[in-house]
Amino acid sequence: MIIKGKKVLLTLMVLILCITSLTSCNSNPKNFTYNNLTVTLNKSFTEETHSGFDLYAASENVIFSVVEESEEELEYSGYSIINLKAYCDEILLLNGVSSDELKQRNDYYYFINTRTISGASYTYVHCMYYGSGSYWICEFVCKTKSYDRYEKRIFKWADSVTIK
């Protein structure tokens, strides 16, 4: 009877340890900032430097990246962008995405697409924001087979983006 009680106690301790480790990965917020943009991810992300991105942070399963385009840069490049929706329309056109795939959420727009790279399928959540005289593209990328597991977290992170 004592052995049975020890097994139950041990099982409960292991279960508590597992639950604690799983929930701790989702909490522990960590802010990442570039110029006037801040996003709250979690401590599993580490900032890296990658050409073509103003901010790039990766975890084991999700990548987050940011590109800032100022109104002046866009105008100099020949674009006459009047608002965030017009910017999104240009991004959709450049990516060959139908405009009916664009969704609005809070103060940003987003669209989702999938690409296959070296035989692996990846889901991209492209979020577009405006603030401080710039347009911002924030992308979240994960393997397509894992997207359902990360979708809520990705949108929680996207909702946390602030531009001052």
Steps between C-alpha positions, in 0.01 A plus 500: 500500500790739574653419160170582327483833684857584397417420136197730511705775664779457245250508214344820637842662537592413141164631376546829688852534363377442143216750533732760653757461223238519226334812636828674575592488131187692412542763769822683577439790261795660329490827308684553174540854363614658176473878461143581609360144478479266799359147503451275801599141424639262762842405631532208259576758226850629440584799284718432196637708214379410151549704185181663376329511841500785748414266786522121500427275797480121493385228735521129438163499320410856394691778326402866532633768267442870438560728203440875532427714192475874557256713306799684349666177381178383338442836331861505376443151355199630302216382724219737593372333816227698675413268791555155651238335281668633183834370630346158562358497147852557363640220719226262380574591138874443546432161664242389242232471768130569441367807681216298651760314710584821688342516846485784749565440869517778758721771345678283244437290192628149435496217252617142525668290235700180473825438315705188445874544543741210451213254529362641827172692522496826698210725599558876494285748689574845349382789720512861379499803729541878469661732751766768543498586129580143395328187380604179671480139384524249782513133405455192710616174342464142618477156345152447358451179696549705822293805405179394679697460822655850471218698338357651822845594627595656166195726509561582867852607403370692197249679723785603732680704232518869591645786299577826675 
